[in-house]
Amino acid sequence: MTHRPYIDKTHPEIYRAMNAAVLAGRKAYEDAGLPRDLVELVNVRVSQINGCPTCLSVHVPAARKAGVDALTLDLLPSWRHDTSGLFTSTQRAALGLAEALTAPQPGTGRPSVDTAVAEAATEFTEQQVSALEWAVILINAYNRISIGSGHPPVPQS
């Protein structure tokens, strides 16, 4: 095989089920009272970690549209080292959870999932922590679909 099959096209029934899961996730974020800008910030960070150009081409503009400012997006890869106070405690808790669930690496100095969930619980309700975890899980799945398929970035209009 000389090309990667678009797995979303090869098995559309599975992709439709993923899309249904995303719609259920969006409802959970809204019902939990999570702001769209926070969910998009998480989507961008997970997509950065996974190196997914397709998802970044979708979620960076979505984050801007949701109200995430340019400086926050520019400095997102270095959020842990920000001493200016640019990232709020709520954003830091969500980003810590996103990183822990995306790249769990015991023994590397990164917080464990247990630690990240405990830190998130200081900023969010249990329903919100659960909805954030679903957001991370779902964007990770989409990253892998796009990376595995070799989807190109989405052109900006």
Secondary structure in CASP SS format (residue, H / E / C, confidence):
PFRMAT SS
TARGET T0000
AUTHOR 0000-0000-0000
METHOD secondary structure of the structure
MODEL  1
M C 1.00
T C 1.00
H C 1.00
R C 1.00
P C 1.00
Y C 1.00
I H 1.00
D H 1.00
K H 1.00
T H 1.00
H C 1.00
P H 1.00
E H 1.00
I H 1.00
Y H 1.00
R H 1.00
A H 1.00
M H 1.00
N H 1.00
A H 1.00
A H 1.00
V H 1.00
L H 1.00
A H 1.00
G H 1.00
R H 1.00
K H 1.00
A H 1.00
Y H 1.00
E H 1.00
D H 1.00
A H 1.00
G C 1.00
L C 1.00
P C 1.00
R H 1.00
D H 1.00
L H 1.00
V H 1.00
E H 1.00
L H 1.00
V H 1.00
N H 1.00
V H 1.00
R H 1.00
V H 1.00
S H 1.00
Q H 1.00
I H 1.00
N H 1.00
G C 1.00
C C 1.00
P H 1.00
T H 1.00
C H 1.00
L H 1.00
S H 1.00
V H 1.00
H H 1.00
V H 1.00
P H 1.00
A H 1.00
A H 1.00
R H 1.00
K H 1.00
A H 1.00
G C 1.00
V C 1.00
D C 1.00
A H 1.00
L H 1.00
T H 1.00
L H 1.00
D H 1.00
L H 1.00
L H 1.00
P H 1.00
S H 1.00
W H 1.00
R H 1.00
H H 1.00
D C 1.00
T C 1.00
S C 1.00
G C 1.00
L C 1.00
F C 1.00
T C 1.00
S H 1.00
T H 1.00
Q H 1.00
R H 1.00
A H 1.00
A H 1.00
L H 1.00
G H 1.00
L H 1.00
A H 1.00
E H 1.00
A H 1.00
L H 1.00
T H 1.00
A C 1.00
P C 1.00
Q C 1.00
P C 1.00
G C 1.00
T C 1.00
G C 1.00
R C 1.00
P C 1.00
S C 1.00
V H 1.00
D H 1.00
T H 1.00
A H 1.00
V H 1.00
A H 1.00
E H 1.00
A H 1.00
A H 1.00
T C 1.00
E C 1.00
F C 1.00
T C 1.00
E H 1.00
Q H 1.00
Q H 1.00
V H 1.00
S H 1.00
A H 1.00
L H 1.00
E H 1.00
W H 1.00
A H 1.00
V H 1.00
I H 1.00
L H 1.00
I H 1.00
N H 1.00
A H 1.00
Y H 1.00
N H 1.00
R H 1.00
I H 1.00
S H 1.00
I H 1.00
G H 1.00
S H 1.00
G C 1.00
H C 1.00
P C 1.00
P C 1.00
V C 1.00
P C 1.00
Q C 1.00
S C 1.00
END
